[in-house]
Amino acid sequence: MNTPRFKIQKTLAACALLGGAAAALAHVTLPPGGATVGSDYNAAFRVGHACEGATATTGLAVRLPKGFVLTDAQARKGWKLDVQKSGDGEVRWTAETPQDALPGKERSEFVLRGKVPGTPGTLWFKVLQTCDVGVANWAEVPASGNSTAGLKAPAAKLNVVAQGVATVDVRDGWVRQSVPGQSGTGAFMKLTAPTGTKLVGISTPAAGVAEVHEMKMEGDTMKMRELAGGLDLPAGQTVELKPGGYHVMMMDLKGALTKGATVPFTLKFEDAKGVKTALDLTLPVGAPEGADAGGAHQH
């Protein structure tokens, strides 16, 4: 039986660029990664700073999207918690005194729990942030698609994916270009698993073999070896595959990979319970601006 997969139509280079632009603006966000249809989800809304011109956040109101069933909201010491389940539903935290407010330079999470819908799609959580001076209404939703590029105050986004599709967030991916006759090259990316899992396999039609390798010094010698047991992705922690460290080693290349081309990959994961998922994506060839392109990737 084939494992269901999620097709990413755009290259990760474009996604990383757009995601980076959105992250710079969206200061009330959910953790990286998605949620499986029908699953329980801990929505931890991270507040990055106070409203413009303000010194502290005094309130946060999260409007629940259609299809999300609230089960619990986490109380905060010194904050009043109000839960409205009727209508569209809303969870609101309000600082009881100015001393309990969240300082503008301090980051914190406001957590609620619930069950996501049984069908794949995008959930948009609109968040109203109240401050000692003014408010910030994080409520913009794209007219089409789910990219937040160009939105000044985007709502917090959660991708709900089908069974068998990995919820792992993949960013800043790219493949090192190669020349005719070259047998191997490397691919790099940042992986964040919301609930923890292990990267256990990789395949691509561009190479006969694709494996996760590790480069590290042993004495005075830099050695590279396959991670035969897979690469652990602890819950909520970003693991970077980069030149000189963990990376995808592509061997027996089927042809030269020229800058500007794209390469499809399938990443396979397995969690601690033995549940297997997969993710299909496309990476651009050529190091993006600012990327560390150093390090050799041939045995």
SVG drawing of the C-alpha trace seen along z (x, -y; Angstrom):
<svg xmlns="http://www.w3.org/2000/svg" viewBox="-24 -55 69 57">
<polyline fill="none" stroke="black" stroke-width="0.4" points="0.0,0.0 1.4,-3.4 1.7,-5.9 -0.4,-9.1 1.8,-12.1 1.4,-15.8 2.5,-17.5 4.1,-20.9 3.7,-22.6 6.1,-25.5 9.8,-25.2 11.0,-25.5 13.1,-28.4 10.0,-30.5 8.3,-29.1 11.2,-30.0 11.4,-33.5 7.7,-34.1 7.7,-32.4 10.6,-34.5 8.8,-37.7 5.7,-36.6 7.7,-35.7 9.2,-39.1 5.7,-40.6 3.6,-38.0 4.4,-38.4 1.6,-36.2 2.3,-32.8 1.7,-29.1 4.7,-26.6 6.1,-25.3 4.5,-22.2 0.9,-21.0 -1.7,-18.7 -3.2,-15.5 -6.9,-15.4 -9.1,-14.6 -6.2,-14.9 -5.9,-16.7 -3.8,-19.9 -2.1,-22.2 -2.3,-25.6 0.5,-27.7 0.2,-31.3 3.6,-32.9 3.6,-36.7 6.8,-38.2 6.4,-41.8 3.9,-44.4 1.9,-46.6 3.6,-49.4 4.4,-52.2 3.5,-50.1 5.6,-48.7 3.5,-45.7 0.8,-43.3 -2.3,-43.4 -4.6,-41.1 -4.9,-38.4 -8.2,-37.2 -8.1,-34.2 -11.1,-33.7 -11.6,-30.0 -11.9,-29.0 -14.8,-26.9 -14.2,-23.2 -11.8,-23.6 -13.4,-22.1 -12.1,-23.7 -11.4,-21.3 -9.3,-23.4 -7.5,-26.7 -4.5,-27.1 -4.8,-29.6 -1.9,-32.1 -1.0,-33.4 -2.1,-37.0 -4.3,-36.8 -8.1,-36.5 -9.3,-33.7 -12.6,-34.0 -13.8,-31.2 -16.8,-31.7 -17.9,-28.5 -21.1,-29.9 -21.1,-31.4 -17.7,-31.3 -16.0,-30.8 -13.3,-32.9 -10.6,-32.5 -9.5,-35.7 -6.6,-36.3 -6.5,-39.7 -3.8,-40.9 -5.3,-41.6 -2.8,-44.4 -0.2,-46.4 2.4,-44.4 1.0,-41.2 1.2,-42.4 3.7,-40.9 6.7,-43.2 7.2,-44.2 10.6,-42.6 9.6,-39.3 8.2,-36.4 5.6,-34.1 3.0,-31.5 -0.8,-31.5 -2.0,-27.9 -5.4,-26.4 -6.2,-22.8 -8.7,-21.3 -9.5,-18.9 -8.9,-19.8 -11.4,-19.0 -11.5,-15.6 -10.7,-17.0 -7.5,-18.5 -7.2,-22.3 -5.9,-25.5 -7.2,-26.9 -6.8,-30.6 -6.8,-31.7 -7.5,-35.5 -5.9,-37.1 -6.5,-40.5 -3.6,-41.7 -4.3,-44.5 -1.5,-46.6 -1.0,-49.4 -1.1,-51.6 -3.3,-50.6 -4.1,-47.1 -2.8,-44.8 -5.4,-42.8 -3.7,-39.8 -6.6,-38.8 -5.6,-39.1 -6.3,-36.0 -5.1,-35.7 -7.8,-36.0 -6.7,-32.7 -4.2,-30.0 -2.5,-30.0 0.5,-32.1 0.8,-35.1 3.3,-36.9 2.3,-40.6 0.0,-40.6 0.8,-43.2 -1.0,-41.5 -1.7,-37.9 -3.8,-35.5 -2.0,-32.5 -2.0,-29.6 -2.3,-25.9 -2.2,-23.4 -4.4,-20.3 -3.0,-17.4 -4.3,-13.9 -3.5,-10.7 0.0,-9.4 1.2,-12.9 4.1,-14.2 3.4,-17.3 7.1,-18.2 7.9,-21.8 10.6,-22.1 12.3,-25.4 15.3,-26.9 15.9,-23.8 18.3,-23.7 20.6,-21.3 24.2,-21.9 24.6,-22.2 26.8,-19.6 28.6,-19.4 28.4,-16.7 30.1,-13.5 29.9,-14.3 28.5,-11.4 27.4,-12.9 26.2,-16.1 24.4,-17.3 20.9,-18.6 20.2,-20.8 17.2,-22.0 15.8,-22.8 13.3,-20.4 11.0,-21.0 8.6,-18.2 5.8,-19.5 5.4,-16.2 8.8,-14.5 9.7,-11.9 12.6,-10.4 13.7,-10.9 14.2,-7.3 14.4,-7.6 14.9,-9.8 14.4,-9.2 14.7,-11.3 14.5,-10.4 17.6,-12.6 19.9,-10.1 20.3,-6.3 20.9,-6.7 19.9,-9.4 20.9,-9.0 21.2,-11.2 24.9,-11.5 26.9,-13.1 30.2,-14.9 32.3,-15.3 36.0,-15.4 37.5,-12.2 41.0,-13.2 42.5,-15.3 40.3,-13.7 36.9,-14.8 34.8,-11.7 31.4,-11.2 29.0,-8.4 25.4,-7.4 23.0,-7.7 21.8,-4.1 19.3,-4.5 17.8,-7.7 17.9,-11.3 16.0,-12.2 13.8,-15.2 12.9,-16.1 9.5,-17.8 9.5,-21.5 13.3,-21.6 14.7,-22.7 17.3,-20.3 19.4,-21.8 20.9,-19.8 23.8,-21.9 27.3,-21.7 29.8,-20.3 27.1,-18.6 24.0,-16.5 23.1,-16.6 21.4,-14.5 24.0,-12.7 22.9,-12.2 24.9,-9.5 24.8,-8.0 23.4,-11.2 21.3,-10.7 22.5,-13.9 24.0,-17.3 22.1,-19.6 22.2,-23.1 21.5,-26.2 17.9,-27.3 16.6,-23.7 14.5,-21.9 14.7,-18.4 11.8,-16.4 12.3,-14.5 10.2,-12.2 11.1,-12.3 9.9,-9.3 9.4,-9.6 8.6,-7.2 7.6,-8.2 8.1,-6.5 4.9,-4.5 6.0,-3.2 3.6,-5.4 5.0,-6.0 4.4,-9.2 5.9,-10.8 6.3,-14.2 6.8,-15.1 8.6,-18.4 10.7,-20.1 14.0,-21.8 15.8,-24.4 19.3,-23.8 21.8,-26.4 22.6,-27.9 20.2,-30.8 21.7,-34.1 23.3,-34.0 23.5,-30.2 26.7,-28.5 27.7,-26.7 31.0,-25.5 32.0,-21.8 32.6,-18.9 30.0,-16.3 31.7,-13.6 33.1,-10.4"/>
</svg>
